[in-house]
Amino acid sequence: MHLTALLLPALLGASSGAFAAENPHRRAAALKSRAPKSASKPAAPVKRALSKDSHFLNSNSEKFVVDGTGVPEVNFDLGESYAGRLPITSPNTRNATANELFFWFFPSANKLAGNEIVIWLNGGPGCSSMDGLFQENGPFQWQSGTHAPQPNPFSWTNLTNMVWIDQPVGTGLSLAAPGAPAQIKDETDVARDFAGFWKNFIQTFDMQGFDVYFTGESYAGQYIPYISSHFLDLNDTTYYNVKGILINDPSIGDFEVLQEAPAVAFLNHYNNVLNLNDSFVADINQRAEACGYNTFMDLALTFPPTGKFPEPTSFATGNTTLNDCDVLDDIFLAALYVNPCFNFYHITDYCPFLWDELGFPSLGDGPNNYFNRTDVQKALNVHPHVDYAICGDHTLGLDNSLPSSFTVLAGVVERTNNVLVGNGNLDYLIMSNGTLATLNNMTWNGAQGFSSSPFTDKFFVPYNPTIGAALNETFTQSSIPTVSVGLVAGGGFYGTTHTERGLTFVTVDHAGHEIPQYVPGAGYRQLEFLLGRIDSLTQQGDFTTQSGNFTGTTPL
């Protein structure tokens, strides 16, 4: 039994094997009603006409223009953006007019953005990238428990041109012909479809020759390496000029390595948060020893590695059974008894559940289907209307593909020498040590794993310069200082980082499964590094958008 079975016994059939752990990402679809909210909204600014000299406005893109002052519930100007659906031109396509992917594209005012475009993909599989835009790294956010959208000073659009894309077909606001999702048999099909869409996107916005970067999280640890590898295989820099990838808390390996083997050590480290009783902790530690998890993790976290290591349970001793070795779910269940609102995406969450406009990741009550509203879809040029859910209720045949660390990920490292893998330390779904163990068993650029410990160098996140000013202002108005939602982002030493042979691994303190959501400054710094704006994640100093390279309204 995995977390899926404990949390969502009524959810659609969870895929088994290496990626069973990802299906909890669809929990909101099963637990929440999807009734659209009313179309009422606060007064918005006067409608703004898009400048005719916009670099991306042309006869092909004009129909995708979004009125930045006309997005429902958003009472500030979002600036220039384009949204809608484009068809897929691909060998997989059975009906090109009916299979379309949705995108929301925001050009950047940063003069360093130049000819580059960054793609963001959420995971699932089948989860909408509007989750990332809406609650992680977009120009506006509607976080759990907040009453209205807020401007995001840590929007990745401050750094570069950004596009959030709903894929594969049938995901989010994308359009699928009847039976089309079932025709996706593996990650190769996903990659081919995406390439067919992407060529149309590039042609629509005259981006031929642009540098392309992929970013995302969770099951995008499968999507992104497979898609970027396919792009590189096409050897066509006009449309598919991949320069690097960033994947956070990624599904890149076996379930047993990413989750089961490191679970008890995770509990031991964070039991001051989980507060599980002594007898349970003693028993679960004995089981971890008998199941061979401790021996496996000692081997997997040896630098340099002594060679390829087998599955964790191959180290089991005595009469252990599969049930004995399912420590992950037993810890999760015990944590729920102590904290009924335990969130395995971010273990420091407590009751009550916060109301959430997307219905995810919080399980709070209330209207939670913003992107299913007719007025929202109209504003985003979505027609015909689709029944939107943050995570899809279809099962894709993606288990037919091996984990990306077994296949294509190393090749992407070798061909770009610019791959960043991050992990939030408060994520119990995919644990930092599980990700590191997976990477340490991978061979790239002539060697296996990391030659020295990845825990010695500290990841530095610049301090948010607006915090001090905000506190000084509020101290003059009240004895209790407050900081607005849009300003919340801490700085300092936020984890550890290590780079070898074109691959960087970074852990992020205070972050759960969605790094930009919980620690937006850390996610912002990751992107600066991916784009080559800074030399190292250990580098101290300001964000690059504080140094005059940003020609719009200074975000920080």
Secondary structure by P-SEA (a helix, b strand, c coil): ccccccccccccccccccccccccccccccccccccccccccccccccccccccccccccccccccccccccccccccccbbbbbbbbbcccccccccbbbbbbbbbbcccccccbbbbbbbcccccccccccccccccccccccccbbbbbccccccccbbbbbbcccccccbbbccccccccccaaaaaaaaaaaaaaaaaaacccccbbbbbbccaaaaaaaaaaaaaaaacccccccccbbbbccccccccccccccaaaaaaaaccccccccaaaaaaaaaaaaaaaaaaaaaaaaccccccccccccccccccccccccaaaaaaaaaaaaacccccccccccccccccccccccccccccccccccaaaaaaaccccccccccccccccccccccccccccaaaaaaaccbbbbbbccccccccaaaaaaaaaacccccccccccccccbbbbbccccaaaaaaaaaaacccbbbbcccccccccccccccccccbbbbbbcccccccccccaaaaaaaaaaaaccccccccccccccccccccccccc
